[in-house]
Amino acid sequence: MIVDGKGIKDYWKEYMEKLMNEENEWDHKLSAEVKEGPADCIRMAEVRAVLKKMKRNKAPGLSGLIAEMIQATGDIGIQWILDLCNGIVKEGSIAEDWKSSVVLPIYKGKGDPM
């Protein structure tokens, strides 16, 4: 059992590197068709459907937003998200901040912690 701080950090570093870089088997079959031309715009119904599927009571990301906050905005928030996403599709790029994430593994008392 590892009890010193450096040992624990090294273990988690090794574990996360393996987890995030592990190759999964793939049969190389694609079911998507190639589409040429401009991308389709995202529709209001699609945003509504995704917001309904969002899990509640989850920790926020770097933005500090949680699902309940977005869901509580109603049609105004849905329209804002729709405009934002369609702008991203139209421009073909996302903000640099959106390319970062923080992964914090938290043992919840289920299964093997190591």
Buried (B, 14 or more C-beta within 10 A) or exposed (E): EEEEEEEEEEEEEEEEEEEEEEEEEEEEEEEEEEEEEEEEEBEEEEBBEBBEEEEEEEEEEEEEEBBEEBBEEEEEBBEEBBEEBBEBEEEEEEEEEEEEEEEEEEEEEEEEEE
